[in-house]
Amino acid sequence: MDPDELHDLVMLLKNGVDSGEIEIPEGSHTRESLDRVRLDADGKVDPNTVDSSVRAAARAVAGAKAAREMEKIPLRDVQAAYFDILDQFFGEPFSEMKAHGLTPAQVAEHLASQDAIVGAFEAELEEFASGMHEFWEYYAPVVELHLRRLRCLKSVFGGDVFPSYSANIACSVGLYMDTIILPDPLMRILGMAKVTAPRESCRMVTKHALSALGYRDLALADVDPPIVVIAADPMFFNPSYMTALEDTSNGDVVKHASTMFGCTFPTIEALQLFLGQFPSADKLVAKLVDPRRLLFDSDWSESLPEQFARYVQDTASRFPGAVGASIAETTYRVFFGRMMQTNDLLFRSARYRGTPLIDAPTSWQYLLWKYEYDSGRSGMSQKEMQETVISKAIASEGSTEFGMLSGVPPESLIELRRNGAMASLRETIRNGLKDIDLASPDSLSRVADEVIAIIDRKFEEHDRDLRGIISSRRKFFGQDVGRCVIVGGLSIAAAALTQNVGLRMLAAAAPFAVGGASIADLQKQWQTLQARSQELQRSPAAILFRHLGRKFGFPSNTK
């Protein structure tokens, strides 16, 4: 430890003990060790007089003080600062994208096709990357502290750089989970910029920056807990995190390959030696015992040797340095990359005390294999598995172009949260899924179907309630208008609706009966009906109904 740092830590501890803010029992080893600390000739703590117990206590005190200081920085302020950075560089393209109904991919492709823009991007890339790194180096611990202390249901997104823009994942999964934690996509892309072609870097950074800006309203909504939080990747700031991630992933690659080839590899070196004997993809594929585990992409339908060629070609186009990789290197790279992705998601989920959220089919399959290889040693409880499967099912259903849950706009999700409707929705979904075995192979499709059925049933109930209110009003109005026209030709309904002062005074001075009900009684009936109507309109079903009712077969003019 640096002598100056040690001095500051020990003096912080000593001052805290002297002032009574920190309690270390008299007679304890740490207290006696602290009393033995001496200063050297220049007034600094003499490192030779500081034992390990004092060092540990000083670090703990410093950590607690830093946590208190970080907690003073509001999470929303950090998120606002992050989006201000994005807006500074990508605000104009984002506004143009929204104005013309384009997607981030379309805008990114257009900008990356222009040499002048790519050249300008390349020239400013290092400065931009440095600025983003400095931002997160300071604020990443702040965000992590807030997330760890956030007591709510949290989903941690992984399996891809960032969620698809075509369907806002928070607006589907957010119907069940409280907070969706998304990784900053820029740090991920910028981290690969040195080995990526400039045009591809420009395209990817632009695409994901525009996608991230699409979550700004949800991240900055004035609700507690937050709906969306952008967080930094620990791998960029914590060397030990990266080491643990690589070691764990290599272990999973060995397990995966052992299952795939039907033989046991004691080490990663033994596996690489084994893979090196295959001169071609055909030879390697012929040795597979479980070919389905050689998974490049769930959407690819070519033969496995053809998928090998496609993977090599795609990788070379994005990463020029990867050209000429052998069959062994390519195979290892596929599995290592996937397992790194999977373990990073699990590490971050544990770090933020959330559950994994994956909407990409290929990444989801590797996550399932990871759980299989760990044989339940991943530490995930039944409840956490339930939240993971439900989130995945809702995300997958909502991600399709015509998904039943894909039409919920951010403002509606914010309205649901402000009205305190999340607990009601969550409990309704949970109760409807009690009889589903979440460990079964078809659990995802069954959960997705049942969630849709649950919401459909709630819509039916809401529709019946609305029609009952409408019917009551018609009867109310019919009785009043048809049977009693009073002074000035104003109806009792008009008194209730327009608050006519003259009529109200008349009603107060001399109540008179209309079919057995006084004006005051009828006004009270109206107020009851109106309150019931407002209650229905604020319900979870009503908020969703206004935006999804048509998809579930209800007429758009039903109110």
C-alpha positions as CSV (number, residue, x, y, z in Angstrom):
1,M,0.0,0.0,0.0
2,D,1.2,3.5,-0.8
3,P,2.6,5.2,2.4
4,D,0.5,8.3,1.9
5,E,-2.6,6.3,1.4
6,L,-1.8,4.2,4.5
7,H,-1.3,7.4,6.5
8,D,-4.7,8.8,5.4
9,L,-6.5,5.5,6.2
10,V,-5.0,5.0,9.6
11,M,-5.6,8.7,10.6
12,L,-9.2,8.4,9.5
13,L,-9.6,5.3,11.7
14,K,-7.8,6.9,14.7
15,N,-9.8,10.2,14.5
16,G,-13.0,8.2,14.3
17,V,-12.1,6.2,17.4
18,D,-11.0,9.4,19.3
19,S,-14.2,11.2,18.4
20,G,-16.4,8.3,19.4
21,E,-17.8,7.8,15.9
22,I,-16.1,4.5,15.6
23,E,-16.2,1.9,18.3
24,I,-13.3,-0.6,18.8
25,P,-13.6,-2.4,22.2
26,E,-10.9,-1.6,24.7
27,G,-8.5,-4.5,25.2
28,S,-9.2,-6.0,21.7
29,H,-6.3,-6.9,19.5
30,T,-7.2,-4.2,16.9
31,R,-7.5,-1.5,19.6
32,E,-4.1,-2.4,21.1
33,S,-2.5,-2.5,17.7
34,L,-3.9,0.9,16.9
35,D,-2.4,2.3,20.1
36,R,1.0,0.9,19.0
37,V,0.9,2.9,15.7
38,R,3.7,5.6,15.6
39,L,4.6,8.5,13.4
40,D,8.0,8.8,11.7
41,A,10.2,11.9,11.5
42,D,8.1,13.6,8.8
43,G,4.9,13.2,10.8
44,K,3.5,10.4,8.7
45,V,2.4,7.0,10.0
46,D,5.3,4.6,10.2
47,P,4.2,1.6,8.1
48,N,6.3,-0.8,10.2
49,T,4.1,0.0,13.2
50,V,0.8,-0.9,11.4
51,D,-0.3,-4.5,11.5
52,S,-2.8,-6.3,9.3
53,S,-5.8,-5.8,11.7
54,V,-5.4,-2.0,11.7
55,R,-5.0,-2.0,8.0
56,A,-8.2,-4.0,7.6
57,A,-10.1,-1.8,10.0
58,A,-8.9,1.3,8.3
59,R,-10.0,0.0,4.9
60,A,-13.4,-0.9,6.3
61,V,-13.9,2.6,7.8
62,A,-12.7,4.2,4.5
63,G,-15.1,2.0,2.5
64,A,-18.0,2.9,4.8
65,K,-17.3,6.6,4.5
66,A,-17.0,6.4,0.7
67,A,-20.3,4.5,0.6
68,R,-22.0,7.3,2.6
69,E,-20.6,9.9,0.2
70,M,-21.7,7.9,-2.9
71,E,-25.2,7.5,-1.5
72,K,-25.6,11.3,-1.3
73,I,-25.4,11.4,-5.2
74,P,-28.9,10.6,-6.5
75,L,-29.1,7.7,-8.9
76,R,-31.4,9.8,-11.2
77,D,-28.7,12.5,-11.4
78,V,-26.2,10.0,-12.7
79,Q,-28.6,8.7,-15.2
80,A,-29.4,12.2,-16.4
81,A,-25.7,13.0,-16.8
82,Y,-25.3,9.8,-18.9
83,F,-28.1,10.7,-21.2
84,D,-26.8,14.3,-21.5
85,I,-23.6,12.8,-22.9
86,L,-25.5,10.7,-25.4
87,D,-27.6,13.7,-26.3
88,Q,-24.6,15.9,-26.9
89,F,-23.2,13.5,-29.5
90,F,-26.2,11.7,-30.9
91,G,-29.2,14.0,-30.0
92,E,-29.6,15.4,-33.5
93,P,-29.6,12.0,-35.3
94,F,-32.0,10.7,-32.6
95,S,-34.4,13.6,-33.3
96,E,-34.2,13.0,-37.0
97,M,-34.8,9.3,-36.5
98,K,-37.9,10.0,-34.5
99,A,-39.2,12.6,-36.9
100,H,-38.9,10.3,-39.9
101,G,-40.0,7.0,-38.2
102,L,-36.6,5.3,-38.7
103,T,-34.8,2.7,-36.6
104,P,-31.3,3.1,-35.0
105,A,-30.1,0.4,-37.4
106,Q,-31.2,2.4,-40.5
107,V,-29.7,5.6,-39.3
108,A,-26.5,3.9,-38.3
109,E,-26.2,2.2,-41.7
110,H,-26.7,5.5,-43.4
111,L,-24.1,7.4,-41.3
112,A,-21.5,4.6,-41.5
113,S,-21.8,4.6,-45.3
114,Q,-20.4,8.1,-45.5
115,D,-16.6,8.3,-45.6
116,A,-16.5,11.8,-44.1
117,I,-18.5,10.8,-41.1
118,V,-16.5,7.6,-40.5
119,G,-13.3,9.6,-40.7
120,A,-14.5,12.2,-38.2
121,F,-15.7,9.4,-35.9
122,E,-12.3,7.6,-36.1
123,A,-10.5,10.9,-35.4
124,E,-12.6,11.6,-32.2
125,L,-12.9,7.9,-31.1
126,E,-10.1,7.9,-28.6
127,E,-11.2,11.1,-26.9
128,F,-14.8,9.9,-26.7
129,A,-13.8,6.5,-25.3
130,S,-11.6,8.2,-22.7
131,G,-14.4,10.5,-21.7
132,M,-16.9,7.6,-21.3
133,H,-14.3,5.7,-19.3
134,E,-13.7,8.6,-16.9
135,F,-17.5,9.1,-16.5
136,W,-18.0,5.5,-15.4
137,E,-14.8,5.3,-13.4
138,Y,-16.3,7.9,-11.1
139,Y,-20.0,7.0,-11.3
140,A,-20.0,3.2,-11.7
141,P,-19.6,2.6,-7.9
142,V,-22.4,5.1,-7.2
143,V,-24.8,3.2,-9.5
144,E,-23.8,-0.2,-8.1
145,L,-24.3,1.0,-4.5
146,H,-27.8,2.3,-5.3
147,L,-28.7,-0.9,-7.1
148,R,-27.5,-3.2,-4.4
149,R,-29.5,-1.3,-1.8
150,L,-32.6,-1.1,-4.0
151,R,-35.2,-3.4,-2.5
152,C,-37.4,-4.5,-5.4
153,L,-37.6,-7.1,-8.2
154,K,-34.7,-6.4,-10.6
155,S,-33.9,-7.9,-14.0
156,V,-30.4,-7.6,-15.3
157,F,-30.2,-7.7,-19.1
158,G,-27.6,-9.8,-20.9
159,G,-27.0,-12.1,-23.8
160,D,-26.5,-9.2,-26.2
161,V,-24.8,-5.8,-26.3
162,F,-28.2,-4.0,-25.7
163,P,-31.9,-4.7,-26.1
164,S,-33.5,-4.4,-29.6
165,Y,-35.0,-1.0,-30.4
166,S,-37.9,-2.6,-32.3
167,A,-39.6,-3.6,-29.0
168,N,-38.7,-1.7,-25.8
169,I,-37.9,-4.6,-23.4
170,A,-38.7,-2.5,-20.4
171,C,-42.3,-2.0,-21.6
172,S,-43.0,-5.7,-21.7
173,V,-40.8,-7.1,-18.8
174,G,-41.6,-3.9,-16.9
175,L,-45.2,-5.1,-16.5
176,Y,-43.8,-7.7,-14.1
177,M,-40.4,-6.6,-12.8
178,D,-39.8,-3.3,-11.0
179,T,-36.4,-2.3,-12.4
180,I,-34.6,-3.3,-15.6
181,I,-30.8,-2.9,-15.4
182,L,-29.3,-2.3,-18.8
183,P,-25.5,-2.3,-19.6
184,D,-24.1,0.8,-21.1
185,P,-23.6,-0.4,-24.7
186,L,-21.0,2.2,-25.6
187,M,-18.4,0.9,-23.2
188,R,-18.9,-2.5,-24.7
189,I,-18.5,-1.4,-28.3
190,L,-15.7,1.1,-27.6
191,G,-13.8,-1.7,-25.8
192,M,-13.6,-3.6,-29.1
193,A,-12.9,-0.6,-31.3
194,K,-9.2,-1.3,-31.6
195,V,-9.8,-4.7,-33.3
196,T,-12.9,-3.6,-35.2
197,A,-13.0,-2.0,-38.7
198,P,-13.7,1.8,-38.3
199,R,-16.9,1.7,-40.4
200,E,-18.2,-1.2,-38.2
201,S,-17.3,0.7,-35.0
202,C,-19.1,3.8,-36.3
203,R,-22.2,1.8,-37.2
204,M,-22.3,-0.1,-33.9
205,V,-21.7,2.9,-31.6
206,T,-24.3,4.9,-33.4
207,K,-26.9,2.2,-33.5
208,H,-26.6,1.4,-29.8
209,A,-26.3,5.0,-28.7
210,L,-29.6,5.7,-30.5
211,S,-31.2,2.6,-29.0
212,A,-30.1,3.7,-25.5
213,L,-31.6,7.2,-26.0
214,G,-34.9,5.4,-26.5
215,Y,-34.9,4.4,-22.8
216,R,-34.2,8.0,-21.6
217,D,-37.8,8.7,-20.5
218,L,-38.1,5.5,-18.6
219,A,-34.8,5.9,-16.9
220,L,-35.5,9.5,-15.9
221,A,-39.2,9.0,-14.9
222,D,-39.9,10.4,-11.4
223,V,-40.9,7.1,-9.9
224,D,-39.4,4.9,-7.1
225,P,-38.0,2.4,-7.7
226,P,-36.7,3.4,-11.1
227,I,-38.0,1.6,-14.2
228,V,-34.7,1.5,-16.1
229,V,-31.1,2.0,-14.9
230,I,-28.1,2.1,-17.1
231,A,-25.1,0.6,-15.4
232,A,-21.4,0.1,-16.3
233,D,-19.8,-3.2,-16.9
234,P,-17.6,-4.2,-13.9
235,M,-15.2,-5.9,-16.3
236,F,-13.9,-2.6,-17.5
237,F,-12.9,-1.4,-14.1
238,N,-12.1,-4.4,-12.0
239,P,-9.2,-6.7,-13.1
240,S,-10.1,-9.4,-10.6
241,Y,-13.7,-9.5,-12.0
242,M,-12.2,-10.2,-15.5
243,T,-9.9,-12.9,-14.2
244,A,-12.7,-14.7,-12.4
245,L,-14.9,-14.3,-15.5
246,E,-12.2,-15.9,-17.8
247,D,-11.4,-18.7,-15.4
248,T,-15.1,-19.6,-14.9
249,S,-15.8,-19.4,-18.6
250,N,-12.9,-21.7,-19.5
251,G,-14.2,-24.2,-17.0
252,D,-17.6,-24.1,-18.7
253,V,-16.0,-24.5,-22.2
254,V,-14.4,-27.7,-21.0
255,K,-17.7,-29.0,-19.6
256,H,-19.5,-28.0,-22.8
257,A,-17.0,-29.6,-25.1
258,S,-16.9,-32.8,-23.0
259,T,-20.6,-33.2,-23.4
260,M,-20.6,-32.3,-27.1
261,F,-17.8,-34.8,-28.0
262,G,-18.7,-37.4,-25.4
263,C,-15.4,-37.5,-23.7
264,T,-13.7,-35.8,-20.7
265,F,-11.2,-33.0,-21.1
266,P,-9.3,-32.4,-17.8
267,T,-8.1,-28.9,-18.8
268,I,-8.6,-26.2,-21.4
269,E,-5.2,-27.1,-22.8
270,A,-6.2,-30.7,-23.3
271,L,-9.3,-29.5,-25.2
272,Q,-7.3,-27.2,-27.4
273,L,-4.9,-30.0,-28.2
274,F,-7.8,-32.2,-29.1
275,L,-9.4,-29.6,-31.4
276,G,-6.1,-29.0,-33.1
277,Q,-6.2,-32.5,-34.8
278,F,-9.1,-31.5,-37.1
279,P,-8.0,-30.0,-40.4
280,S,-11.6,-29.0,-41.5
281,A,-15.0,-28.3,-40.1
282,D,-16.3,-31.5,-41.7
283,K,-13.9,-33.7,-39.8
284,L,-14.8,-32.0,-36.5
285,V,-18.5,-32.2,-37.0
286,A,-18.1,-36.0,-37.8
287,K,-16.7,-36.5,-34.2
288,L,-19.7,-34.8,-32.5
289,V,-21.8,-36.9,-30.1
290,D,-24.3,-34.1,-29.5
291,P,-24.3,-31.9,-32.6
292,R,-27.0,-29.5,-31.3
293,R,-24.5,-28.1,-28.8
294,L,-22.3,-26.8,-31.6
295,L,-24.6,-23.7,-31.7
296,F,-23.5,-20.6,-33.6
297,D,-26.9,-18.9,-33.9
298,S,-30.4,-20.3,-33.3
299,D,-31.6,-18.6,-36.5
300,W,-29.1,-20.3,-38.8
301,S,-30.4,-23.3,-40.7
302,E,-27.4,-24.3,-42.8
303,S,-25.4,-27.5,-42.2
304,L,-22.8,-27.2,-39.4
305,P,-19.8,-27.0,-41.8
306,E,-21.6,-24.2,-43.7
307,Q,-22.3,-22.4,-40.4
308,F,-18.6,-22.7,-39.6
309,A,-17.8,-20.9,-42.9
310,R,-20.5,-18.3,-42.2
311,Y,-19.2,-17.6,-38.7
312,V,-15.7,-17.2,-40.0
313,Q,-16.8,-14.8,-42.8
314,D,-19.0,-12.7,-40.4
315,T,-16.2,-12.4,-37.9
316,A,-13.6,-11.4,-40.4
317,S,-15.8,-8.7,-41.8
318,R,-16.2,-7.1,-38.3
319,F,-12.8,-8.0,-36.9
320,P,-10.1,-7.9,-39.5
321,G,-7.5,-9.4,-37.1
322,A,-9.5,-12.6,-36.9
323,V,-8.8,-13.6,-40.5
324,G,-7.0,-17.0,-40.9
325,A,-8.1,-18.5,-37.6
326,S,-7.9,-22.3,-37.5
327,I,-10.8,-24.7,-36.8
328,A,-9.5,-25.1,-33.3
329,E,-9.3,-21.4,-32.7
330,T,-12.7,-20.7,-34.2
331,T,-14.4,-23.5,-32.1
332,Y,-12.8,-22.3,-28.9
333,R,-13.7,-18.7,-29.7
334,V,-17.4,-19.5,-30.2
335,F,-17.7,-21.3,-26.9
336,F,-15.5,-19.0,-24.9
337,G,-17.4,-15.9,-26.1
338,R,-20.8,-17.4,-25.3
339,M,-19.7,-18.6,-21.9
340,M,-18.1,-15.3,-21.1
341,Q,-21.4,-13.6,-22.0
342,T,-23.4,-16.0,-19.9
343,N,-21.1,-15.8,-16.8
344,D,-20.9,-12.0,-17.1
345,L,-24.7,-11.9,-16.9
346,L,-24.8,-14.2,-13.9
347,F,-22.0,-12.3,-12.1
348,R,-23.7,-9.0,-12.7
349,S,-27.1,-10.4,-11.5
350,A,-25.5,-11.5,-8.3
351,R,-23.7,-8.2,-7.9
352,Y,-26.9,-6.2,-8.3
353,R,-29.1,-8.7,-6.5
354,G,-31.3,-9.2,-9.5
355,T,-32.2,-12.1,-11.9
356,P,-30.9,-12.7,-15.4
357,L,-32.9,-11.3,-18.3
358,I,-32.3,-12.6,-21.8
359,D,-34.4,-12.2,-24.9
360,A,-32.0,-13.7,-27.5
361,P,-32.8,-17.4,-28.1
362,T,-29.1,-18.4,-28.6
363,S,-28.0,-16.7,-25.4
364,W,-30.9,-18.2,-23.5
365,Q,-29.9,-21.7,-24.6
366,Y,-26.3,-21.2,-23.4
367,L,-27.7,-20.0,-20.1
368,L,-29.7,-23.2,-19.8
369,W,-26.6,-25.2,-20.6
370,K,-24.7,-23.3,-17.9
371,Y,-27.3,-24.2,-15.3
372,E,-27.1,-27.8,-16.5
373,Y,-23.4,-28.0,-16.1
374,D,-23.5,-26.4,-12.7
375,S,-26.1,-28.9,-11.6
376,G,-27.9,-26.5,-9.3
377,R,-24.7,-25.1,-7.9
378,S,-25.4,-21.7,-9.4
379,G,-27.2,-20.7,-6.2
380,M,-30.4,-19.6,-7.9
381,S,-33.5,-20.2,-5.8
382,Q,-36.8,-21.4,-7.0
383,K,-38.2,-17.9,-6.7
384,E,-35.3,-16.4,-8.7
385,M,-35.8,-19.1,-11.4
386,Q,-39.5,-18.2,-11.5
387,E,-38.7,-14.5,-12.0
388,T,-36.1,-15.4,-14.7
389,V,-38.5,-17.6,-16.7
390,I,-41.4,-15.2,-16.4
391,S,-39.2,-12.2,-17.5
392,K,-37.8,-14.3,-20.4
393,A,-41.3,-15.4,-21.5
394,I,-42.7,-11.9,-21.4
395,A,-39.6,-10.4,-23.2
396,S,-39.8,-13.0,-25.9
397,E,-43.5,-12.5,-26.4
398,G,-43.2,-8.8,-26.5
399,S,-40.2,-8.7,-28.8
400,T,-42.0,-10.0,-31.8
401,E,-43.4,-7.4,-34.2
402,F,-47.0,-8.5,-33.6
403,G,-46.5,-9.5,-29.9
404,M,-49.5,-9.0,-27.8
405,L,-47.5,-7.0,-25.2
406,S,-45.3,-5.0,-27.5
407,G,-47.7,-2.0,-27.8
408,V,-47.3,-0.6,-24.3
409,P,-45.7,2.9,-24.7
410,P,-43.2,4.2,-22.1
411,E,-45.7,6.8,-20.8
412,S,-48.3,4.0,-20.0
413,L,-45.7,2.0,-18.1
414,I,-44.8,5.2,-16.1
415,E,-48.6,5.8,-15.5
416,L,-48.9,2.2,-14.2
417,R,-46.0,2.8,-11.8
418,R,-47.3,6.1,-10.5
419,N,-50.7,4.6,-9.9
420,G,-49.1,1.8,-7.8
421,A,-50.5,-0.8,-10.2
422,M,-47.4,-3.0,-10.4
423,A,-48.1,-5.1,-7.3
424,S,-51.6,-5.9,-8.6
425,L,-50.3,-6.9,-12.0
426,R,-47.5,-9.0,-10.6
427,E,-49.8,-10.9,-8.2
428,T,-52.3,-11.6,-10.9
429,I,-49.6,-13.1,-13.1
430,R,-48.0,-15.1,-10.3
431,N,-51.4,-16.6,-9.2
432,G,-52.0,-17.6,-12.8
433,L,-48.7,-19.4,-13.1
434,K,-48.8,-21.5,-9.9
435,D,-49.5,-24.8,-11.7
436,I,-46.8,-24.5,-14.3
437,D,-43.6,-26.5,-13.9
438,L,-41.0,-23.9,-14.7
439,A,-38.3,-26.6,-15.1
440,S,-40.1,-28.3,-18.0
441,P,-38.8,-27.9,-21.5
442,D,-42.0,-26.1,-22.7
443,S,-42.2,-23.8,-19.7
444,L,-41.3,-20.7,-21.7
445,S,-44.1,-21.1,-24.2
446,R,-46.6,-22.1,-21.5
447,V,-45.7,-19.1,-19.3
448,A,-45.9,-16.7,-22.3
449,D,-49.3,-18.1,-23.4
450,E,-50.6,-18.0,-19.8
451,V,-49.5,-14.4,-19.2
452,I,-51.4,-13.4,-22.4
453,A,-54.4,-15.3,-21.2
454,I,-54.3,-13.7,-17.8
455,I,-54.2,-10.2,-19.3
456,D,-57.0,-11.2,-21.7
457,R,-59.2,-12.3,-18.8
458,K,-58.5,-9.0,-17.0
459,F,-59.5,-7.1,-20.1
460,E,-62.7,-9.0,-20.3
461,E,-63.5,-8.2,-16.7
462,H,-62.6,-4.5,-17.3
463,D,-64.8,-4.4,-20.4
464,R,-67.7,-5.8,-18.4
465,D,-67.2,-3.3,-15.6
466,L,-67.0,-0.4,-18.1
467,R,-70.1,-1.5,-19.9
468,G,-71.9,-1.8,-16.5
469,I,-71.0,1.7,-15.6
470,I,-72.0,3.0,-19.1
471,S,-75.4,1.2,-18.7
472,S,-75.9,2.7,-15.3
473,R,-75.3,6.2,-16.6
474,R,-77.7,5.8,-19.4
475,K,-80.4,4.6,-17.1
476,F,-79.6,7.5,-14.7
477,F,-79.7,10.0,-17.5
478,G,-82.8,8.5,-19.0
479,Q,-84.7,8.7,-15.8
480,D,-83.7,12.2,-15.1
481,V,-84.1,13.7,-18.5
482,G,-87.2,11.8,-19.5
483,R,-89.3,12.1,-16.3
484,C,-88.3,15.4,-14.7
485,V,-87.6,18.7,-16.5
486,I,-87.4,21.5,-13.9
487,V,-87.2,25.3,-13.8
488,G,-85.5,26.8,-16.8
489,G,-85.7,23.4,-18.7
490,L,-82.6,22.1,-16.9
491,S,-82.4,18.4,-16.0
492,I,-81.1,17.0,-12.7
493,A,-78.4,15.5,-14.8
494,A,-77.4,19.0,-15.9
495,A,-77.3,20.1,-12.3
496,A,-74.9,17.2,-11.5
497,L,-72.7,17.8,-14.6
498,T,-72.7,21.6,-14.8
499,Q,-73.0,22.4,-11.1
500,N,-75.7,25.0,-11.9
501,V,-75.8,27.3,-8.9
502,G,-79.5,28.1,-9.1
503,L,-80.6,24.5,-9.4
504,R,-78.3,23.5,-6.5
505,M,-79.9,26.2,-4.3
506,L,-83.3,25.0,-5.2
507,A,-82.4,21.4,-4.4
508,A,-81.0,22.4,-1.0
509,A,-84.0,24.5,-0.1
510,A,-86.8,22.1,-1.2
511,P,-85.8,18.6,-2.1
512,F,-88.4,17.0,-4.3
513,A,-88.9,13.5,-5.4
514,V,-88.3,12.2,-8.8
515,G,-89.4,8.6,-9.1
516,G,-88.6,8.1,-5.4
517,A,-85.2,9.9,-5.4
518,S,-84.4,13.5,-4.5
519,I,-82.0,15.7,-6.5
520,A,-79.4,15.3,-3.7
521,D,-79.8,11.5,-3.9
522,L,-79.4,11.4,-7.6
523,Q,-76.4,13.7,-7.4
524,K,-74.9,11.3,-4.9
525,Q,-75.6,8.4,-7.2
526,W,-73.9,10.2,-10.0
527,Q,-70.8,10.9,-7.9
528,T,-70.6,7.3,-6.9
529,L,-70.8,6.2,-10.5
530,Q,-68.2,8.8,-11.5
531,A,-65.8,7.7,-8.7
532,R,-66.2,4.1,-9.8
533,S,-65.5,5.0,-13.4
534,Q,-62.4,7.0,-12.4
535,E,-61.2,4.0,-10.3
536,L,-61.6,1.7,-13.3
537,Q,-59.7,4.1,-15.5
538,R,-56.8,4.2,-13.1
539,S,-56.6,0.4,-12.8
540,P,-53.8,-1.7,-14.4
541,A,-56.2,-3.2,-16.8
542,A,-57.5,0.2,-17.9
543,I,-54.1,1.6,-18.6
544,L,-53.1,-1.4,-20.6
545,F,-56.6,-1.6,-22.2
546,R,-56.3,1.8,-23.7
547,H,-53.2,0.7,-25.7
548,L,-53.6,-3.1,-26.1
549,G,-57.3,-3.6,-26.1
550,R,-57.5,-3.8,-29.9
551,K,-54.9,-6.6,-30.0
552,F,-57.0,-8.6,-27.7
553,G,-60.1,-8.2,-29.8
554,F,-61.8,-5.3,-28.0
555,P,-63.2,-2.4,-30.1
556,S,-61.0,0.7,-30.1
557,N,-63.9,3.0,-29.2
558,T,-64.6,1.1,-25.9
559,K,-64.0,3.6,-23.1
